[in-house]
Amino acid sequence: MAELPPVESSPRHRSVYPRILASRLRSQLAYPGSFALDVVAQIIGQAIELLGILVVFTQVRSLGGFSSTEVVLMYGLAATAFGLAILCVEQIEKLPEYVRTGQFDVMLLRPLSTLAQLLTADLALKRLGRVGTGLAVLGWSLTTLQLDWTPVRALVAATAPLVGAVILAALFVAANTVSFWLIDGQEAANSVTYGSNFATSYPITVYGPWLRRLMCFVLPGAFVAYFPALALLGRPDPLGLPDALRYSPPLVAALTVALTTLIWRAGVRHYQGTGS
């Protein structure tokens, strides 16, 4: 079953998505107490992850050649980027269910982008707790490190979480697209998405050579936090990688989005429907 030619380029169809998101927002804020508890739960979960890193530093003075504050900087970048990514694209995890139950067939019949329909089907506003915690950790580490601020460093600090979020969001979409080929590819997708979140929270110097190559050249998790942190710290890469890599995350994000778009379109073309 092929996807109908998209017509969402017209202003009338583009205006549908903000209205859908606004309705999702109103529905979640209709119960402020429940929403507040969800946000607090996200903050606690993020704090526990950070605590795990700090516990490691009770036993060692450095991790992969980086001090505790420098690793916390990477964690702040990664946590903020991941929080923003799942805030925007977490609904893509419903794709296996939509494919299995035939709900994706309904999306194909509408004159709208199937991906946009899927991403706006819900809004995980509670993830703001993760974003807020990540920003707080990032702000603390940048203040504690007492960096020599330059326009370039300021630009990296302001854009790195957003660029990292684009990279992780694209990985989320690409990984979950395997559902068009596998009966239940959720676990395989989670190993890429949540595995990338865990891996990006640490300097890639703690990993073996094959995993470092994977994070640099296949699943570009190193460009979420590690290389931006090197740019902010102004220190040489312990691995001896080119200095240009620390300023290349925007290019990597654009390439990742382009590749994800091709993967998504291939998946939709491969989809044959449930037969029901």
C-alpha positions in Angstrom: 0.0 0.0 0.0 1.6 3.2 -1.1 1.3 6.5 0.8 -0.9 9.1 -0.8 0.8 12.1 -2.3 1.2 14.6 0.6 -0.8 17.8 0.3 0.2 19.2 3.7 2.2 21.9 1.9 -0.9 24.0 1.7 -1.5 26.5 4.6 -4.8 24.8 5.4 -3.2 21.4 6.0 -0.2 22.8 7.8 -2.5 24.4 10.3 -3.9 21.0 11.4 -0.7 20.0 13.3 -0.6 23.0 15.8 -4.3 22.5 16.5 -3.7 18.8 17.2 -0.8 19.5 19.5 -2.8 22.2 21.3 -5.5 19.7 22.0 -3.0 17.2 23.4 -1.5 20.0 25.6 -4.9 20.9 27.0 -5.8 17.3 27.8 -2.7 16.8 29.8 -2.9 20.1 31.7 -6.6 19.4 32.5 -5.3 17.4 35.5 -2.5 19.6 37.0 -1.9 17.4 40.0 -1.3 14.3 37.9 0.8 16.3 35.5 3.0 17.7 38.3 3.5 14.2 39.7 4.6 12.9 36.3 7.1 15.8 35.9 8.5 15.2 39.4 8.9 11.5 38.6 10.9 12.4 35.5 13.1 14.7 37.6 13.7 11.9 40.1 14.6 9.4 37.4 17.0 11.8 35.8 18.6 12.6 39.2 19.1 8.9 39.9 21.0 8.5 36.6 23.2 11.4 37.6 23.8 9.9 41.0 25.0 6.7 39.3 27.7 8.8 37.6 28.7 10.5 40.8 29.0 7.2 42.6 31.6 6.1 40.1 33.7 9.1 41.0 33.8 8.0 44.7 36.1 5.3 43.5 38.1 7.0 40.7 39.5 10.5 40.2 38.9 10.6 36.4 36.8 8.7 33.9 38.3 8.2 30.4 40.7 11.0 31.1 38.0 13.5 32.2 37.2 14.9 35.6 33.9 14.5 37.4 32.8 18.1 36.4 33.7 17.5 32.8 31.8 14.2 32.7 28.8 16.0 34.3 29.0 18.5 31.5 28.6 15.7 29.0 25.8 14.3 31.0 24.0 17.6 31.0 24.3 18.0 27.3 23.2 14.4 26.7 20.3 14.5 29.2 18.9 17.8 27.8 19.2 16.5 24.2 17.5 13.2 25.0 14.7 15.0 26.9 14.0 17.3 24.0 14.1 14.3 21.6 11.6 12.1 23.3 9.4 15.1 24.1 9.0 15.5 20.3 9.2 12.0 18.9 8.4 9.5 21.7 5.1 8.7 20.0 7.1 6.9 17.2 7.4 4.0 19.6 3.7 3.3 19.0 4.6 2.4 15.3 4.9 -1.4 15.9 1.4 -1.4 17.5 0.0 0.8 14.7 1.5 -1.6 12.1 0.3 -4.7 13.9 -3.3 -3.5 14.5 -3.8 -1.9 11.1 -4.1 1.6 12.4 -1.3 2.7 10.1 -3.6 1.9 7.2 -5.9 4.6 8.4 -3.1 7.1 8.4 -2.3 6.3 4.7 -5.8 7.2 3.7 -5.5 10.7 5.0 -4.0 13.5 2.9 -1.4 14.2 5.5 2.2 13.0 6.2 2.1 9.7 8.0 5.1 10.6 10.1 3.6 13.9 11.1 0.3 12.2 12.0 2.2 9.6 14.2 4.3 12.2 16.0 1.3 14.4 16.8 -0.9 11.6 18.0 0.3 12.3 21.5 2.5 14.7 23.4 4.6 13.4 26.3 4.7 16.8 28.1 5.9 15.1 31.3 9.3 14.8 29.6 9.8 18.5 30.5 11.0 17.2 33.8 14.0 15.5 32.0 14.7 18.6 30.0 14.6 20.9 33.1 16.9 18.6 35.0 19.3 18.3 32.1 19.4 22.1 31.7 20.0 22.6 35.4 22.9 20.1 35.4 24.3 21.7 32.2 24.1 25.2 33.8 25.8 24.1 37.0 28.7 22.4 35.1 29.3 25.4 32.8 29.4 27.7 35.8 31.6 25.4 37.9 34.2 24.9 35.1 34.7 28.6 34.8 35.3 28.5 31.1 37.0 31.3 29.1 33.9 32.3 27.1 34.2 33.2 23.5 31.5 33.8 20.8 32.2 30.3 19.4 31.9 28.7 22.9 28.7 30.6 23.6 27.2 29.4 20.3 28.2 25.8 21.0 26.7 26.0 24.5 23.4 27.4 23.1 23.0 25.1 20.2 24.5 21.8 21.3 21.4 20.5 23.2 19.2 21.4 20.2 21.5 19.8 17.7 21.9 16.7 19.9 18.1 16.5 20.2 17.8 16.4 16.4 20.4 13.6 16.1 18.7 11.5 18.8 15.2 12.2 17.4 16.3 11.1 14.0 17.8 7.9 15.5 14.5 7.3 17.2 12.6 7.5 14.0 15.1 5.4 12.0 15.3 2.7 14.6 11.6 2.3 15.0 11.1 2.2 11.2 12.4 -1.5 11.4 8.8 -2.3 12.4 7.9 -2.2 8.7 10.1 -5.2 8.2 10.0 -7.0 11.6 6.9 -8.4 13.3 8.0 -6.8 16.6 11.1 -4.7 16.3 10.5 -2.7 19.5 13.3 -4.3 21.4 15.7 -3.9 18.6 14.7 -0.2 18.3 15.1 0.3 22.1 18.6 -1.0 22.0 19.5 1.8 19.6 17.5 4.6 21.1 17.8 4.1 24.9 21.2 2.5 24.4 22.4 5.7 22.7 21.0 7.8 25.5 23.1 5.8 28.0 26.2 5.7 25.9 26.2 9.5 25.2 26.2 10.3 28.9 29.8 9.2 29.2 33.0 10.1 27.3 33.6 7.7 24.4 37.1 7.2 25.7 35.7 4.7 28.2 34.5 2.4 25.4 36.4 -0.1 23.3 37.6 0.7 19.8 34.7 -0.9 18.0 32.1 0.8 20.1 33.9 4.2 19.6 33.7 3.7 15.8 30.0 2.8 16.1 29.3 6.0 18.0 31.3 8.1 15.6 30.5 6.7 12.2 27.3 4.6 12.4 25.1 5.8 15.3 26.5 9.3 15.8 26.0 9.5 19.5 29.5 11.0 20.0 28.2 14.2 18.4 25.5 14.6 21.0 27.7 15.4 24.0 31.3 14.3 23.6 32.5 16.5 20.7 30.5 19.5 21.9 32.0 19.1 25.3 35.5 19.1 23.8 34.6 22.3 22.0 33.4 23.9 25.3 36.4 22.7 27.3 38.9 23.7 24.6 41.0 20.6 25.3 42.6 18.2 22.8 40.8 14.9 22.1 42.5 12.1 24.1 41.8 9.8 21.1 43.6 12.1 18.7 40.6 12.6 16.5 40.5 15.7 14.2 39.5 19.0 15.9 37.0 19.7 13.2 34.8 16.9 14.6 33.9 19.0 17.6 32.3 21.7 15.4 30.6 19.2 13.0 27.4 18.2 15.0 25.1 20.5 12.9 26.3 18.8 9.7 26.0 15.4 11.3 22.5 16.3 12.4 21.5 17.3 8.8 23.0 14.1 7.4 21.2 12.0 10.0 17.8 13.6 9.3 18.4 13.1 5.5 19.2 9.5 6.0 16.3 8.9 8.3 13.9 10.5 5.8 15.1 8.0 3.2 14.7 5.1 5.6 11.2 6.2 6.6 10.1 6.5 2.9 11.6 3.1 2.2 9.7 1.6 5.1 6.4 3.2 4.0 6.9 1.9 0.4 7.6 -1.6 1.8 4.5 -1.6 4.0 1.7 -3.8 2.5 -1.0 -3.4 5.1 -2.5 -5.9 7.5 -4.8 -7.5 4.9 -7.8 -6.8 7.1 
